[in-house]
């Protein structure tokens, strides 16, 4: 038996995802992606230490095996944003400007410049370790989704489940409240069905046909909204439809 939950999401702290980067301006798109929601809801977990490896295929395939799917979250009204500045430059007693890197003294060491490079040296006999270029922003502006933004997403589950009441979202693990309500539904066949909220197109079943849509180009995968869709649907009420057979479409991703 399929269980469907309508989930109301309320942001209790400013939320940041780096959806678009323009020079030193880092913007959050007015949405929450379904990959982020799957992790936030505790359906899959990242390693405590992140070496940069992406585990979407491994983690989300396990969610597919549980028979659970989460849609992206669509804002219920016009988005509100908060703009802030950040400065990640070191606030040390001593530092030096090098080529694309700010040099500081590590604890228990000192720094030596040879030619154009700086080295961290820990003893008189130590040749030192070269201080390399850091590919991370030193300063800039961030556009957050503000406190109080509200959104809706859906959970489709093979078994009954109880989503957590509070979750953490985004780069800074910002707090959000989730209110989930189980909704009755019927399964129908439909043509040219209008779905205004966000969908992940790679998650749709092969039997579902997207006729027209608005593309929302965000990482890690583009989303669509205002879709006109053919196929089979769960009808939740007179105007709300969910395509049948959605699952995280990560099978084609390279194995980590």
C-alpha positions in Angstrom: 0.0 0.0 0.0 1.3 3.4 -0.9 1.3 6.2 1.8 1.6 9.8 0.8 2.4 12.6 3.2 2.0 16.3 2.5 4.8 18.1 4.4 4.7 21.7 5.4 8.2 23.2 5.8 8.9 26.4 7.8 12.4 27.9 8.0 13.3 28.8 11.6 16.8 30.1 10.6 18.3 31.6 7.4 19.1 28.8 4.9 21.9 28.8 2.4 22.6 26.6 -0.6 25.1 27.7 -3.2 22.7 27.5 -6.1 24.4 30.1 -8.2 27.8 31.8 -7.9 28.4 35.2 -9.7 31.9 36.5 -8.9 31.8 36.9 -5.1 28.0 36.7 -4.8 26.6 33.4 -3.6 22.9 32.9 -4.1 20.3 30.5 -2.7 17.5 29.6 -5.2 14.0 29.9 -3.8 13.5 26.1 -3.4 14.8 23.1 -1.5 16.0 20.2 -3.6 14.9 16.7 -3.0 18.4 15.3 -2.6 18.9 17.8 0.3 15.6 16.8 1.8 16.4 13.1 1.7 19.6 13.7 3.8 17.9 16.2 6.1 15.0 13.8 6.8 17.5 11.1 7.9 16.7 8.8 5.0 20.5 8.7 4.2 23.6 9.9 6.0 26.8 11.4 4.9 30.2 10.3 6.4 31.4 12.4 9.3 34.6 13.2 7.4 34.0 14.4 3.9 36.9 14.0 1.5 34.9 15.5 -1.4 33.5 12.2 -2.8 29.9 12.4 -3.9 27.8 9.4 -2.7 24.4 10.2 -4.3 24.2 6.9 -6.1 25.0 4.7 -3.1 22.9 6.6 -0.6 19.8 7.3 -2.8 19.7 3.8 -4.2 19.3 2.6 -0.6 16.3 5.0 -0.2 14.8 3.6 -3.4 15.1 0.1 -2.0 13.2 1.2 1.1 10.4 2.3 -1.3 10.6 6.0 -0.2 10.6 9.1 -2.4 10.7 12.8 -1.6 9.8 15.6 -4.0 11.5 18.9 -4.0 10.0 21.6 -1.8 8.2 24.4 -3.5 7.7 27.8 -1.7 4.1 28.6 -0.9 4.5 32.3 -1.5 7.0 34.8 -3.0 10.4 34.2 -1.5 12.0 36.4 1.2 15.8 36.7 1.2 18.4 37.9 3.7 21.7 39.4 2.3 24.9 39.1 4.4 28.6 39.5 3.9 31.3 37.1 5.0 35.1 37.4 5.4 37.0 34.1 5.7 40.4 35.7 5.8 42.6 34.7 8.7 42.6 37.0 11.8 46.1 35.9 12.9 48.8 38.0 14.5 50.9 37.5 11.4 50.0 36.6 7.8 51.3 37.3 4.3 49.7 37.6 0.9 50.9 35.1 -1.7 49.7 33.9 -5.1 46.0 33.0 -4.6 46.6 32.1 -0.9 46.9 33.9 2.4 49.9 32.5 4.3 49.6 32.0 8.1 51.9 30.3 10.6 50.7 26.8 11.6 50.9 26.0 15.3 54.4 24.8 16.2 55.9 25.9 13.0 57.2 29.0 11.2 57.0 30.1 7.5 59.9 30.6 5.1 59.7 32.1 1.6 61.8 30.6 -1.2 61.3 32.3 -4.5 57.6 32.8 -5.0 56.6 29.9 -2.7 56.0 29.8 1.0 56.9 26.7 3.2 55.8 25.7 6.7 58.9 24.6 8.6 58.8 22.7 11.9 62.6 22.3 12.6 66.0 23.5 11.5 66.5 20.3 9.5 63.0 20.4 8.0 62.9 21.5 4.3 59.3 22.4 5.0 55.9 21.7 3.4 54.8 24.0 0.5 51.7 26.1 1.3 49.5 25.5 -1.7 46.7 27.5 -3.4 43.4 27.4 -1.7 40.4 27.2 -4.0 37.8 28.6 -1.6 36.2 32.0 -1.3 37.9 34.5 1.0 35.2 37.1 1.1 31.9 37.9 -0.5 28.1 38.2 -0.1 25.6 35.5 0.6 21.9 35.5 -0.2 20.0 33.3 2.3 16.4 32.2 2.3 15.0 34.2 5.2 13.4 33.0 8.4 9.7 32.4 8.0 9.7 31.1 4.4 7.2 28.3 4.0 7.3 25.5 1.5 5.5 22.2 0.7 6.9 18.9 -0.4 5.5 15.3 -0.6 6.8 12.0 0.7 5.6 8.8 -1.1 6.3 5.7 0.9 5.7 2.0 0.5 5.3 1.7 4.3 3.8 4.1 6.9 6.5 6.5 8.2 6.8 9.4 10.6 9.0 12.3 9.3 10.9 14.2 12.0 9.3 17.4 13.3 12.6 19.4 12.9 15.4 19.1 10.4 18.6 20.8 9.5 19.2 22.3 6.0 21.9 23.8 3.9 25.6 24.8 4.3 25.1 26.0 7.9 22.7 23.3 9.1 19.9 25.7 9.6 16.8 24.6 11.6 13.4 24.1 10.0 10.1 22.7 11.2 8.2 19.9 9.3 4.5 19.2 9.8 3.5 16.1 7.9 -0.1 15.0 7.2 -1.1 11.7 5.6 -3.4 12.4 2.6 -5.8 10.0 0.9 -5.4 9.5 -2.8 -6.7 7.6 -5.8 -4.7 6.4 -8.8 -5.8 7.7 -12.2 -4.7 7.9 -15.8 -4.4 11.5 -17.1 -3.5 13.6 -20.1 -2.2 17.2 -20.1 -2.3 17.3 -16.3 -1.0 20.6 -14.8 1.5 20.2 -12.0 2.6 23.7 -10.8 5.0 22.6 -8.1 8.6 21.4 -8.5 9.5 18.0 -9.9 12.8 16.3 -10.5 12.7 15.2 -14.2 15.3 12.4 -13.8 13.1 10.8 -11.1 10.1 10.4 -13.3 9.1 6.9 -14.5 9.7 6.1 -18.2 5.9 5.9 -18.6 5.5 9.6 -17.5 5.7 12.1 -20.3 6.7 15.8 -19.7 4.9 17.8 -22.4 5.8 21.4 -21.4 7.6 22.8 -18.4 9.7 25.6 -17.0 13.3 24.6 -16.4 14.9 25.6 -13.1 18.7 25.1 -13.5 20.2 24.4 -10.1 22.8 21.9 -8.9 23.1 19.0 -8.4 20.3 18.3 -11.0 17.9 20.7 -12.8 14.3 20.8 -11.7 11.1 21.6 -13.5 7.9 23.4 -12.5 4.6 24.4 -14.1 4.7 21.0 -15.9 2.0 19.6 -18.2 2.3 15.9 -17.9 0.8 12.7 -19.4 0.8 9.4 -17.5 -0.5 7.8 -14.3 -1.1 10.0 -11.2 -1.9 9.9 -7.6 -4.8 12.4 -7.2 -4.7 14.0 -3.8 -7.6 16.4 -4.3 -9.3 18.2 -7.1 -6.2 20.1 -8.2 -3.2 18.2 -6.8 -1.6 15.3 -8.7 1.7 13.4 -8.2 3.1 11.3 -11.0 3.1 7.5 -10.2 6.4 5.7 -10.1 8.8 8.4 -9.0 12.2 7.2 -7.6 15.6 8.8 -7.2 17.1 8.6 -10.7 20.7 7.9 -9.7 21.1 4.5 -11.5 23.0 6.1 -14.4 25.5 7.9 -12.2 29.0 6.6 -12.1 29.8 4.3 -9.2 31.9 6.0 -6.5 
